[in-house]
């Protein structure tokens, strides 16, 4: 059985309450979902709630002059899994990637010119 986590705004809000959302197969029981999540993510599951989200209605046409019809997208079975205090699943947490910016050539040239000017001024003062 495959459980797939959901990364949406609603799932992010539920995560603050230690509840995570997963898409599960249609025939999966609460016990099977709890066991699979515990095995897959190495966490302790306290509770599971399962709901069925009805598929949205979509329009389709059978040609330019034919009467358009309505069909429905596939229903989804969503499991809300509550974890023990302190357990977490990384759904939204991503490691920040550090990128080095290329050196600014113009800034380097300006710094070199400023250093040359300062050296020339020091030489002139030394000559007097």
Buried (B, 14 or more C-beta within 10 A) or exposed (E): EEBEBBEEEEBEEBBEEBBBBBBBEEEBEBEBBBBBBBEBBEBEBBEBEBEEEEEEEEEEEEEEEEEEEEEEEEEBBBBBBBBEEEBEBEBEEEEEEEEEEEEEEEEEEEEEEEEEEEEEEEEEEEEE
